[in-house]
Amino acid sequence: MRSRTSFTRNSNIIKSTKLQGDIVENVLLICKKELAIDDLSSEIQSKMQLSYKHLKKYMVHLIDYELITYNGQRKVFLIEDEGLELLDWINREKDEEMIDSEDILITIEKESQKLI
């Protein structure tokens, strides 16, 4: 059974593709450790089979939707407050729906920015 609830940051127009809850959850948890991409990739590989290309796709989405950021000086990925909120949401969904994070599909919304 897949959870159909969406995590919504703002009232929005732009939506992300559907993201697998278990991948998002693992990336966000690992970003709490403030790791470089190689270390982050190694840690993800130890938890789940995920290609570097697939991980990179998820990282782009999570950065674009401001759930994680990259600190260029320290060369590490960091979790943002919105990422922590999403982790809380995932945990609530797992508890309330009695499902695993693999059963959660996430669509993230954000406001479109108009260019003048």
N, C-alpha and C positions, 0 to 999 in steps of 0.2 A: 504494500500500500504506500503510495506517495503522498506526502503532505502537500497540500495545494496553497497553503498560506504563504503570502509574500512578505518579505522584510522590506518595508518602505521607509526610506530616509526622509523624503520630502514628498509633497504633492508634485508629481512629475510628469514629464512627457517622454523622456528617453529611458528605455529599459535595457538592462543587460540581457545577454543570452541566458538560458537556463544553466545554472552552475550546480554541480553536484555538491551536496551538503558535506559529505565526508572529506572531499578535497579542500573545500573552503575552510572547514573547521580545522583541519590539520595545518594548513598554511598559516592561518591566523594564530593558532597556538604556537607554532614555531617562530613566527615573527615576534612574539612576546619575548623571545630569547635574544633578539637583535643580532641575527646571523647574516653573514655574507651569502651571496647566491649559491656558491659552491657548497657551503656547509648546510644551507637550507635545502638544497637539492639532495644532498646525501642523507639528511635526516628524513626527508619525505620518502626517499627510496627505501629506507629501513622500515617504514611503516606501511607503505603501499606501493604497488607497481604503477608508476607514473613516469612517462617519458619526460625528458627535459623540455621538449617542445610543448607538451601539454601543460607542464608546470608553468612555463613562460607565459602561455596564453592566460592562465588563471592569474598570474602575477600582474599582467597588464590590466585585466578587469578589476582586480582589487585595488590597484593604484588609481586607475581611472575613476573609480567610485569612492575614492578617498577612505578606504578601509585600512590600507597600509601605505607607507611612504618609504622612499629610499633616501638615506642620508649619504650623500656623495663624499663628504669628508671622511666619515667613518667607514664607508662602503658596506653598510648594513641596511636591512629592511626592518622597519618599525611598525608596530600595530598602532592604529589611531583609535581615538575614542569611539568612532562609529564602528570600527572593527570589533572592539570589546562589546559594544551593544549587540552586534550581530552574533557573537559567540554566546551571549546571554540568551538571545532569541532562539538559537539552535538548541541550547540546553533545555529551554522551556518547552520547545516543540517536542523534543525527545521524551521529556517527562510527561507532558500532557497527552500526547498521542501514543505513547509507549512504542516508539519506533527508534530505529538506529539512524545515525546521520546519513548513512548510505541511501536511506529512503526519502531524504529531503531534497527537493529541487528548489533552488533559490533564484529569484529574479529580483534584481536590485534596480530601483528607480532613482533618477535624479532630475533636477530641473535643467532644461536646456538653456544654454547661454546664447543670447542673441549677439551677433557681431554686427557692429555698425560701420 
